[in-house]
Amino acid sequence: LISSATKSLRMETEILEKKLQDAQMKLAEKDGDKEKEIQGLKRLISELEFQLTMEKSSNESFLDKLRKEMKHKSDELEKLTQEKTQLIHSLSQVQEENSALQDTVRRECEERFELTAALGRAREQVLELRRLSGTLP
């Protein structure tokens, strides 16, 4: 009976040891698979970090270009604004000068009209004097 029980226990022990070895092998395989998966994920993370770095660099370069262009456009706008202000000032001066010249022309025309009228009166007086002097001895 003891021999049979011992034999039965040995067989059970062998079966359990075999199951333990199988479980350990499966665990080792799973550990290997997990390690491969971890290595793959680490590689993927490295690639993504590299891509992110490249994207950041590209974006920073693009932003620098945009900033430079914006600065250039801002300087250009400021220059054009100054030119516009100068042109408005010049236009104002020219308009004032034009107004003064129109005023001068108007006054000279009035003077010419007055002189023409005075000359006409003087001619009439000279003619009148000639007529009168022609009748006098």
DSSP file with accessible surface (Angstrom, degrees, kcal/mol):
  #  RESIDUE AA STRUCTURE BP1 BP2  ACC     N-H-->O    O-->H-N    N-H-->O    O-->H-N    TCO  KAPPA ALPHA  PHI   PSI    X-CA   Y-CA   Z-CA
    1    1 A L     >        0   0  185      0, 0.0     4,-2.6     0, 0.0     5,-0.2   0.000 360.0 360.0 360.0 -43.8    0.0    0.0    0.0
    2    2 A I  H  >  +     0   0  135      2,-0.2     4,-3.0     1,-0.2     5,-0.2   0.906 360.0  50.1 -66.3 -41.2    2.8    2.3    0.9
    3    3 A S  H  > S+     0   0   92      2,-0.2     4,-2.7     1,-0.2    -1,-0.2   0.910 112.0  47.4 -62.9 -43.7    4.7    1.4   -2.2
    4    4 A S  H  > S+     0   0   78      2,-0.2     4,-2.7     1,-0.2    -2,-0.2   0.914 113.7  47.2 -64.8 -42.3    1.6    2.0   -4.3
    5    5 A A  H  X S+     0   0   50     -4,-2.6     4,-2.9     2,-0.2    -2,-0.2   0.911 113.2  49.1 -65.7 -40.0    1.0    5.4   -2.6
    6    6 A T  H  X S+     0   0   51     -4,-3.0     4,-2.7     2,-0.2    -2,-0.2   0.925 112.4  48.0 -65.2 -43.7    4.7    6.3   -3.0
    7    7 A K  H  X S+     0   0  138     -4,-2.7     4,-2.4    -5,-0.2    -2,-0.2   0.920 112.6  48.9 -62.3 -42.7    4.5    5.3   -6.7
    8    8 A S  H  X S+     0   0   60     -4,-2.7     4,-2.5     1,-0.2    -2,-0.2   0.910 112.3  48.2 -64.0 -41.5    1.3    7.3   -7.1
    9    9 A L  H  X S+     0   0  103     -4,-2.9     4,-3.1     2,-0.2    -1,-0.2   0.888 110.5  51.5 -67.2 -38.0    2.8   10.3   -5.4
   10   10 A R  H  X S+     0   0  162     -4,-2.7     4,-2.9     2,-0.2    -2,-0.2   0.908 111.1  47.8 -64.0 -42.3    6.0   10.1   -7.6
   11   11 A M  H  X S+     0   0  103     -4,-2.4     4,-2.7     2,-0.2    -2,-0.2   0.922 113.7  46.9 -63.7 -43.3    3.9   10.0  -10.7
   12   12 A E  H  X S+     0   0  105     -4,-2.5     4,-3.0     2,-0.2    -2,-0.2   0.916 112.5  50.6 -63.4 -40.4    1.8   12.9   -9.4
   13   13 A T  H  X S+     0   0   67     -4,-3.1     4,-3.1     2,-0.2    -2,-0.2   0.915 111.0  48.5 -63.5 -42.8    5.1   14.7   -8.6
   14   14 A E  H  X S+     0   0  123     -4,-2.9     4,-2.8     2,-0.2    -1,-0.2   0.914 112.5  48.3 -63.5 -43.9    6.5   14.0  -12.0
   15   15 A I  H  X S+     0   0   92     -4,-2.7     4,-2.9     2,-0.2    -2,-0.2   0.937 114.2  46.0 -61.6 -45.7    3.2   15.3  -13.6
   16   16 A L  H  X S+     0   0  100     -4,-3.0     4,-2.8     2,-0.2    -2,-0.2   0.900 112.5  50.4 -65.2 -38.8    3.3   18.4  -11.5
   17   17 A E  H  X S+     0   0  108     -4,-3.1     4,-2.8     2,-0.2    -1,-0.2   0.908 111.7  48.4 -64.8 -38.8    7.0   18.9  -12.3
   18   18 A K  H  X S+     0   0  132     -4,-2.8     4,-3.0     2,-0.2    -2,-0.2   0.926 112.6  47.8 -65.0 -43.6    6.3   18.5  -16.0
   19   19 A K  H  X S+     0   0  133     -4,-2.9     4,-2.9     2,-0.2    -2,-0.2   0.906 112.0  50.7 -61.7 -40.5    3.4   21.0  -15.6
   20   20 A L  H  X S+     0   0   99     -4,-2.8     4,-2.9     2,-0.2    -2,-0.2   0.929 111.5  47.0 -63.0 -43.8    5.7   23.4  -13.7
   21   21 A Q  H  X S+     0   0  113     -4,-2.8     4,-2.8     2,-0.2    -2,-0.2   0.915 113.3  48.8 -63.9 -43.5    8.4   23.1  -16.5
   22   22 A D  H  X S+     0   0   72     -4,-3.0     4,-2.8     2,-0.2    -2,-0.2   0.926 112.9  47.4 -60.5 -44.7    5.7   23.7  -19.1
   23   23 A A  H  X S+     0   0   55     -4,-2.9     4,-2.8     2,-0.2    -2,-0.2   0.907 112.6  49.5 -62.9 -40.6    4.4   26.7  -17.2
   24   24 A Q  H  X S+     0   0  111     -4,-2.9     4,-2.8     2,-0.2    -2,-0.2   0.902 111.6  48.9 -66.1 -38.5    8.0   28.0  -16.8
   25   25 A M  H  X S+     0   0  114     -4,-2.8     4,-2.8     2,-0.2    -2,-0.2   0.926 112.7  47.1 -65.5 -43.7    8.6   27.5  -20.5
   26   26 A K  H  X S+     0   0  136     -4,-2.8     4,-3.1     2,-0.2    -2,-0.2   0.909 113.1  49.3 -62.7 -41.8    5.4   29.3  -21.4
   27   27 A L  H  X S+     0   0   99     -4,-2.8     4,-3.0     2,-0.2    -2,-0.2   0.919 111.1  49.4 -62.5 -42.6    6.3   32.1  -18.9
   28   28 A A  H  X S+     0   0   61     -4,-2.8     4,-2.7     2,-0.2    -2,-0.2   0.910 112.5  48.2 -63.4 -41.2    9.8   32.4  -20.4
   29   29 A E  H  X S+     0   0  124     -4,-2.8     4,-3.1     2,-0.2    -2,-0.2   0.935 112.9  47.4 -62.7 -46.0    8.2   32.6  -23.9
   30   30 A K  H  X S+     0   0  136     -4,-3.1     4,-3.1     2,-0.2    -2,-0.2   0.907 111.7  50.7 -61.9 -40.5    5.8   35.2  -22.7
   31   31 A D  H  X S+     0   0   93     -4,-3.0     4,-2.8     2,-0.2    -2,-0.2   0.915 111.8  48.0 -61.8 -42.2    8.7   37.1  -21.1
   32   32 A G  H  X S+     0   0   32     -4,-2.7     4,-2.7     2,-0.2    -2,-0.2   0.917 113.2  47.0 -63.1 -45.2   10.6   36.9  -24.3
   33   33 A D  H  X S+     0   0   93     -4,-3.1     4,-2.7     2,-0.2    -2,-0.2   0.910 113.2  49.1 -61.5 -43.3    7.5   38.1  -26.3
   34   34 A K  H  X S+     0   0  124     -4,-3.1     4,-3.0     2,-0.2    -2,-0.2   0.912 110.9  50.3 -62.2 -41.4    7.0   40.9  -23.8
   35   35 A E  H  X S+     0   0   97     -4,-2.8     4,-2.8     2,-0.2    -2,-0.2   0.919 111.6  47.8 -64.0 -42.2   10.7   41.8  -24.0
   36   36 A K  H  X S+     0   0  154     -4,-2.7     4,-2.8     2,-0.2    -1,-0.2   0.918 113.0  48.7 -62.6 -43.8   10.4   41.9  -27.9
   37   37 A E  H  X S+     0   0  116     -4,-2.7     4,-2.8     2,-0.2    -2,-0.2   0.919 111.5  49.6 -62.7 -41.6    7.3   44.0  -27.6
   38   38 A I  H  X S+     0   0   75     -4,-3.0     4,-2.7     2,-0.2    -2,-0.2   0.929 111.9  48.2 -62.4 -44.4    9.0   46.3  -25.1
   39   39 A Q  H  X S+     0   0   78     -4,-2.8     4,-2.5     2,-0.2    -2,-0.2   0.913 112.3  49.3 -63.0 -42.4   12.0   46.7  -27.5
   40   40 A G  H  X S+     0   0   24     -4,-2.8     4,-2.7     2,-0.2    -2,-0.2   0.919 112.3  47.6 -61.5 -43.4    9.6   47.3  -30.4
   41   41 A L  H  X S+     0   0   88     -4,-2.8     4,-3.0     2,-0.2    -2,-0.2   0.892 110.6  51.7 -66.2 -37.5    7.8   49.9  -28.4
   42   42 A K  H  X S+     0   0  116     -4,-2.7     4,-2.6     2,-0.2    -2,-0.2   0.918 111.1  48.2 -63.5 -41.9   11.0   51.6  -27.4
   43   43 A R  H  X S+     0   0  150     -4,-2.5     4,-2.7     2,-0.2    -2,-0.2   0.929 112.5  48.7 -62.2 -44.8   12.1   51.7  -31.0
   44   44 A L  H  X S+     0   0   81     -4,-2.7     4,-2.9     2,-0.2    -2,-0.2   0.920 110.9  50.1 -61.4 -43.3    8.8   53.2  -32.0
   45   45 A I  H  X S+     0   0   89     -4,-3.0     4,-3.0     2,-0.2    -1,-0.2   0.925 110.8  50.0 -61.1 -43.7    9.0   55.7  -29.2
   46   46 A S  H  X S+     0   0   71     -4,-2.6     4,-2.5     2,-0.2    -2,-0.2   0.927 112.3  47.2 -61.1 -44.5   12.6   56.7  -30.4
   47   47 A E  H  X S+     0   0  108     -4,-2.7     4,-2.8     2,-0.2    -2,-0.2   0.925 113.7  47.5 -62.4 -44.8   11.3   57.1  -33.9
   48   48 A L  H  X S+     0   0   89     -4,-2.9     4,-2.8     2,-0.2    -2,-0.2   0.891 111.3  50.8 -65.2 -39.2    8.4   59.2  -32.8
   49   49 A E  H  X S+     0   0  114     -4,-3.0     4,-2.6     2,-0.2    -1,-0.2   0.912 111.3  49.1 -63.6 -39.8   10.6   61.3  -30.6
   50   50 A F  H  X S+     0   0  136     -4,-2.5     4,-2.7     2,-0.2    -2,-0.2   0.936 112.3  47.5 -63.8 -45.8   12.9   61.8  -33.6
   51   51 A Q  H  X S+     0   0  111     -4,-2.8     4,-2.9     1,-0.2    -2,-0.2   0.903 111.8  50.8 -61.0 -41.8   10.0   62.8  -35.8
   52   52 A L  H  X S+     0   0   95     -4,-2.8     4,-2.9     2,-0.2    -2,-0.2   0.920 110.4  49.2 -61.9 -42.9    8.7   65.1  -33.1
   53   53 A T  H  X S+     0   0   87     -4,-2.6     4,-2.6     2,-0.2    -2,-0.2   0.922 112.4  48.0 -61.8 -43.4   12.1   66.7  -32.9
   54   54 A M  H  X S+     0   0  100     -4,-2.7     4,-2.9     2,-0.2    -2,-0.2   0.913 112.4  48.9 -64.5 -42.3   12.3   67.1  -36.6
   55   55 A E  H  X S+     0   0  114     -4,-2.9     4,-3.2     2,-0.2    -2,-0.2   0.917 111.4  49.7 -62.8 -42.9    8.7   68.6  -36.7
   56   56 A K  H  X S+     0   0  114     -4,-2.9     4,-2.9     2,-0.2    -2,-0.2   0.928 112.6  47.4 -60.9 -45.0    9.6   71.0  -33.9
   57   57 A S  H  X S+     0   0   68     -4,-2.6     4,-2.6     2,-0.2    -2,-0.2   0.930 113.7  47.2 -61.8 -45.2   12.7   72.1  -35.8
   58   58 A S  H  X S+     0   0   67     -4,-2.9     4,-2.7     1,-0.2    -2,-0.2   0.923 113.6  48.0 -63.1 -44.1   10.8   72.5  -39.0
   59   59 A N  H  X S+     0   0   85     -4,-3.2     4,-3.0     2,-0.2    -2,-0.2   0.898 111.7  49.7 -64.5 -40.2    8.1   74.4  -37.2
   60   60 A E  H  X S+     0   0  116     -4,-2.9     4,-2.6     2,-0.2    -2,-0.2   0.915 111.8  48.6 -65.2 -40.5   10.6   76.7  -35.5
   61   61 A S  H  X S+     0   0   58     -4,-2.6     4,-2.4     2,-0.2    -2,-0.2   0.930 113.1  47.5 -62.7 -44.7   12.3   77.3  -38.8
   62   62 A F  H  X S+     0   0  119     -4,-2.7     4,-2.6     1,-0.2    -2,-0.2   0.917 112.1  49.8 -62.3 -43.6    9.0   78.1  -40.4
   63   63 A L  H  X S+     0   0   76     -4,-3.0     4,-2.9     2,-0.2    -1,-0.2   0.895 109.1  52.2 -63.4 -39.8    8.1   80.4  -37.5
   64   64 A D  H  X S+     0   0   80     -4,-2.6     4,-2.7     2,-0.2    -1,-0.2   0.930 110.2  48.4 -61.4 -43.5   11.4   82.2  -37.8
   65   65 A K  H  X S+     0   0  140     -4,-2.4     4,-2.7     1,-0.2    -2,-0.2   0.925 112.8  48.4 -60.9 -44.7   10.8   82.7  -41.6
   66   66 A L  H  X S+     0   0   74     -4,-2.6     4,-2.9     1,-0.2    -2,-0.2   0.903 111.3  50.0 -63.1 -40.5    7.3   84.0  -40.7
   67   67 A R  H  X S+     0   0  146     -4,-2.9     4,-2.7     2,-0.2    -1,-0.2   0.920 112.2  47.3 -63.5 -44.0    8.6   86.3  -38.1
   68   68 A K  H  X S+     0   0  156     -4,-2.7     4,-2.7     2,-0.2    -2,-0.2   0.924 114.2  47.2 -63.2 -43.2   11.3   87.7  -40.4
   69   69 A E  H  X S+     0   0  111     -4,-2.7     4,-3.0     2,-0.2    -2,-0.2   0.911 112.4  49.8 -64.2 -41.6    8.7   88.2  -43.2
   70   70 A M  H  X S+     0   0  141     -4,-2.9     4,-2.8     2,-0.2    -2,-0.2   0.916 111.4  48.9 -63.8 -41.3    6.3   89.9  -40.7
   71   71 A K  H  X S+     0   0  125     -4,-2.7     4,-2.8     2,-0.2    -2,-0.2   0.929 112.6  48.6 -62.8 -44.8    9.1   92.2  -39.5
   72   72 A H  H  X S+     0   0  109     -4,-2.7     4,-2.6     2,-0.2    -2,-0.2   0.929 113.6  46.1 -60.6 -47.1   10.0   93.0  -43.1
   73   73 A K  H  X S+     0   0  113     -4,-3.0     4,-2.9     2,-0.2    -2,-0.2   0.891 112.3  51.5 -64.3 -38.4    6.3   93.7  -43.9
   74   74 A S  H  X S+     0   0   65     -4,-2.8     4,-2.6     2,-0.2    -2,-0.2   0.923 111.5  46.7 -64.2 -44.0    5.9   95.8  -40.8
   75   75 A D  H  X S+     0   0   68     -4,-2.8     4,-2.6     2,-0.2    -2,-0.2   0.913 113.3  49.4 -62.9 -42.0    9.0   97.9  -41.7
   76   76 A E  H  X S+     0   0   83     -4,-2.6     4,-2.8     2,-0.2    -2,-0.2   0.915 111.0  49.5 -62.9 -43.7    7.7   98.2  -45.2
   77   77 A L  H  X S+     0   0  112     -4,-2.9     4,-2.6     2,-0.2    -2,-0.2   0.911 110.9  49.7 -61.6 -43.3    4.3   99.3  -43.9
   78   78 A E  H  X S+     0   0  107     -4,-2.6     4,-2.4     2,-0.2    -2,-0.2   0.925 111.6  48.8 -62.6 -42.5    5.9  101.8  -41.6
   79   79 A K  H  X S+     0   0  124     -4,-2.6     4,-2.6     1,-0.2    -2,-0.2   0.932 112.8  47.3 -61.9 -45.9    7.9  103.2  -44.5
   80   80 A L  H  X S+     0   0   88     -4,-2.8     4,-2.7     1,-0.2    -1,-0.2   0.880 110.3  53.0 -64.3 -36.7    4.8  103.5  -46.7
   81   81 A T  H  X S+     0   0   69     -4,-2.6     4,-2.6     2,-0.2    -1,-0.2   0.917 110.0  47.9 -64.5 -41.7    2.9  105.2  -43.9
   82   82 A Q  H  X S+     0   0  120     -4,-2.4     4,-2.6     2,-0.2    -2,-0.2   0.917 112.1  49.4 -64.5 -42.4    5.7  107.7  -43.5
   83   83 A E  H  X S+     0   0   89     -4,-2.6     4,-2.9     2,-0.2    -2,-0.2   0.908 110.9  50.5 -61.5 -42.1    5.7  108.3  -47.3
   84   84 A K  H  X S+     0   0  133     -4,-2.7     4,-2.8     2,-0.2    -2,-0.2   0.931 110.6  48.8 -61.3 -45.1    1.9  108.7  -47.2
   85   85 A T  H  X S+     0   0   88     -4,-2.6     4,-2.4     1,-0.2    -2,-0.2   0.922 112.6  48.4 -60.7 -43.0    2.2  111.2  -44.4
   86   86 A Q  H  X S+     0   0  115     -4,-2.6     4,-2.9     1,-0.2    -2,-0.2   0.915 112.0  49.0 -63.5 -42.4    4.9  113.1  -46.3
   87   87 A L  H  X S+     0   0  119     -4,-2.9     4,-3.1     2,-0.2    -2,-0.2   0.903 110.4  50.5 -64.7 -40.4    2.7  113.1  -49.5
   88   88 A I  H  X S+     0   0   98     -4,-2.8     4,-2.5     2,-0.2    -1,-0.2   0.927 112.1  48.0 -62.1 -42.4   -0.3  114.3  -47.6
   89   89 A H  H  X S+     0   0   96     -4,-2.4     4,-2.4     2,-0.2    -2,-0.2   0.934 113.2  47.3 -63.1 -45.5    1.8  117.1  -46.1
   90   90 A S  H  X S+     0   0   41     -4,-2.9     4,-2.8     1,-0.2    -2,-0.2   0.907 111.2  51.6 -63.0 -41.9    3.2  118.0  -49.6
   91   91 A L  H  X S+     0   0   94     -4,-3.1     4,-2.9     1,-0.2    -1,-0.2   0.921 108.8  51.2 -60.4 -41.9   -0.3  117.9  -51.1
   92   92 A S  H  X S+     0   0   48     -4,-2.5     4,-2.4     1,-0.2    -2,-0.2   0.923 111.2  47.6 -61.9 -43.5   -1.5  120.3  -48.4
   93   93 A Q  H  X S+     0   0  100     -4,-2.4     4,-2.7     2,-0.2    -1,-0.2   0.919 112.5  49.0 -63.7 -42.8    1.4  122.7  -49.1
   94   94 A V  H  X S+     0   0   86     -4,-2.8     4,-3.2     2,-0.2    -2,-0.2   0.906 110.7  50.8 -64.4 -39.3    0.7  122.5  -52.9
   95   95 A Q  H  X S+     0   0  115     -4,-2.9     4,-2.6     2,-0.2    -1,-0.2   0.912 111.2  48.1 -64.4 -40.3   -3.0  123.1  -52.2
   96   96 A E  H  X S+     0   0  130     -4,-2.4     4,-2.5     2,-0.2    -2,-0.2   0.931 113.7  46.9 -63.8 -43.5   -2.2  126.2  -50.1
   97   97 A E  H  X S+     0   0  127     -4,-2.7     4,-2.8     2,-0.2    -2,-0.2   0.922 112.2  50.7 -63.6 -42.4    0.2  127.4  -52.8
   98   98 A N  H  X S+     0   0   82     -4,-3.2     4,-2.8     2,-0.2    -2,-0.2   0.919 110.5  49.1 -60.8 -43.6   -2.4  126.8  -55.5
   99   99 A S  H  X S+     0   0   71     -4,-2.6     4,-2.4     2,-0.2    -1,-0.2   0.922 111.6  49.1 -62.7 -42.4   -5.0  128.7  -53.4
  100  100 A A  H  X S+     0   0   54     -4,-2.5     4,-2.6     1,-0.2    -2,-0.2   0.915 112.1  48.5 -64.3 -41.9   -2.5  131.6  -53.0
  101  101 A L  H  X S+     0   0   94     -4,-2.8     4,-3.0     2,-0.2    -2,-0.2   0.911 110.7  50.3 -65.5 -40.4   -1.8  131.6  -56.7
  102  102 A Q  H  X S+     0   0  120     -4,-2.8     4,-2.7     2,-0.2    -1,-0.2   0.911 110.9  50.0 -62.4 -40.1   -5.5  131.6  -57.6
  103  103 A D  H  X S+     0   0   67     -4,-2.4     4,-2.6    -5,-0.2    -2,-0.2   0.925 111.5  48.2 -62.9 -43.5   -6.0  134.5  -55.2
  104  104 A T  H  X S+     0   0   49     -4,-2.6     4,-2.9     2,-0.2    -2,-0.2   0.929 112.0  48.9 -62.9 -45.1   -3.1  136.4  -56.9
  105  105 A V  H  X S+     0   0   82     -4,-3.0     4,-2.6     2,-0.2    -2,-0.2   0.919 111.0  50.7 -61.7 -42.9   -4.5  135.7  -60.3
  106  106 A R  H  X S+     0   0  113     -4,-2.7     4,-2.5    -5,-0.2    -2,-0.2   0.948 112.4  46.4 -60.3 -45.5   -8.0  136.9  -59.2
  107  107 A R  H  X S+     0   0  109     -4,-2.6     4,-2.8     1,-0.2    -2,-0.2   0.919 112.7  49.4 -64.1 -41.9   -6.5  140.1  -57.8
  108  108 A E  H  X S+     0   0  117     -4,-2.9     4,-2.8     2,-0.2    -1,-0.2   0.891 110.6  50.7 -66.0 -36.4   -4.5  140.7  -60.9
  109  109 A C  H  X S+     0   0   71     -4,-2.6     4,-2.8     2,-0.2    -1,-0.2   0.917 110.7  49.0 -64.8 -41.8   -7.5  140.2  -63.1
  110  110 A E  H  X S+     0   0   91     -4,-2.5     4,-2.8     2,-0.2    -2,-0.2   0.923 112.4  48.1 -62.3 -44.0   -9.5  142.6  -61.0
  111  111 A E  H  X S+     0   0  107     -4,-2.8     4,-3.3     2,-0.2    -2,-0.2   0.921 111.9  49.7 -62.4 -42.5   -6.6  145.1  -61.3
  112  112 A R  H  X S+     0   0  179     -4,-2.8     4,-3.2     2,-0.2     5,-0.2   0.915 111.0  49.6 -62.5 -42.3   -6.5  144.6  -65.0
  113  113 A F  H  X S+     0   0  155     -4,-2.8     4,-2.6     2,-0.2    -2,-0.2   0.932 113.2  46.5 -61.5 -44.7  -10.2  145.1  -65.3
  114  114 A E  H  X S+     0   0  126     -4,-2.8     4,-2.9     2,-0.2    -2,-0.2   0.913 114.4  47.6 -62.6 -43.4   -9.9  148.3  -63.2
  115  115 A L  H  X S+     0   0  122     -4,-3.3     4,-2.9     2,-0.2    -2,-0.2   0.902 111.4  50.4 -65.4 -40.2   -7.0  149.5  -65.3
  116  116 A T  H  X S+     0   0   85     -4,-3.2     4,-2.5     2,-0.2    -2,-0.2   0.927 112.7  46.8 -62.5 -42.2   -8.8  148.7  -68.5
  117  117 A A  H  X S+     0   0   37     -4,-2.6     4,-2.4    -5,-0.2    -2,-0.2   0.929 113.5  48.2 -64.8 -43.1  -11.9  150.6  -67.3
  118  118 A A  H  X S+     0   0   38     -4,-2.9     4,-2.9     2,-0.2    -2,-0.2   0.903 111.1  51.0 -64.7 -39.6   -9.6  153.5  -66.2
  119  119 A L  H  X S+     0   0   93     -4,-2.9     4,-2.6     1,-0.2    -1,-0.2   0.917 109.1  51.6 -63.8 -40.7   -7.9  153.4  -69.6
  120  120 A G  H  X S+     0   0   26     -4,-2.5     4,-2.2     2,-0.2    -2,-0.2   0.920 111.5  46.4 -61.6 -44.5  -11.3  153.5  -71.3
  121  121 A R  H  X S+     0   0  138     -4,-2.4     4,-2.5     1,-0.2    -2,-0.2   0.915 111.5  52.1 -63.5 -40.6  -12.3  156.5  -69.3
  122  122 A A  H  X S+     0   0   39     -4,-2.9     4,-2.8     1,-0.2    -2,-0.2   0.907 109.0  50.2 -64.6 -39.2   -9.0  158.2  -70.0
  123  123 A R  H  X S+     0   0  163     -4,-2.6     4,-3.0     2,-0.2     5,-0.2   0.917 110.0  50.3 -62.6 -43.9   -9.4  157.7  -73.7
  124  124 A E  H  X S+     0   0  134     -4,-2.2     4,-2.7     2,-0.2    -2,-0.2   0.917 111.8  48.0 -60.9 -41.6  -12.9  159.2  -73.5
  125  125 A Q  H  X S+     0   0  129     -4,-2.5     4,-3.0     2,-0.2    -2,-0.2   0.910 111.7  49.8 -65.7 -41.7  -11.5  162.2  -71.7
  126  126 A V  H  X S+     0   0   67     -4,-2.8     4,-2.6     2,-0.2     5,-0.2   0.935 112.9  46.8 -63.4 -43.6   -8.7  162.6  -74.2
  127  127 A L  H  X S+     0   0   96     -4,-3.0     4,-2.5     2,-0.2    -2,-0.2   0.914 113.0  49.4 -62.8 -42.1  -11.2  162.4  -77.1
  128  128 A E  H  X S+     0   0   82     -4,-2.7     4,-2.6    -5,-0.2    -2,-0.2   0.924 111.7  48.6 -63.0 -42.5  -13.4  164.9  -75.3
  129  129 A L  H  X S+     0   0  112     -4,-3.0     4,-3.3     1,-0.2     5,-0.2   0.887 110.9  50.9 -65.6 -38.8  -10.4  167.2  -74.7
  130  130 A R  H  X S+     0   0  165     -4,-2.6     4,-2.0     2,-0.2    -1,-0.2   0.901 111.2  48.1 -65.7 -42.3   -9.4  166.9  -78.4
  131  131 A R  H  X S+     0   0  155     -4,-2.5     4,-1.2    -5,-0.2    -2,-0.2   0.934 115.5  44.2 -63.2 -44.3  -12.9  167.7  -79.5
  132  132 A L  H  X S+     0   0   86     -4,-2.6     4,-1.1     1,-0.2     3,-0.3   0.893 114.1  49.1 -67.1 -40.7  -13.0  170.7  -77.1
  133  133 A S  H  < S+     0   0   72     -4,-3.3    -1,-0.2     1,-0.2    -2,-0.2   0.815 106.1  58.3 -71.1 -25.4   -9.6  171.8  -78.1
  134  134 A G  H  < S+     0   0   64     -4,-2.0    -1,-0.2    -5,-0.2    -2,-0.2   0.834 107.8  46.9 -71.2 -27.4  -10.5  171.5  -81.8
  135  135 A T  H  < S+     0   0  111     -4,-1.2    -1,-0.2    -3,-0.3    -2,-0.2   0.713  98.8  84.0 -87.0 -18.4  -13.4  174.0  -81.2
  136  136 A L     <        0   0  117     -4,-1.1     0, 0.0    -5,-0.1     0, 0.0  -0.600 360.0 360.0 -85.3 146.5  -11.2  176.4  -79.3
  137  137 A P              0   0  175      0, 0.0    -1,-0.1     0, 0.0    -2,-0.1  -0.367 360.0 360.0 -72.2 360.0   -9.1  179.0  -81.2
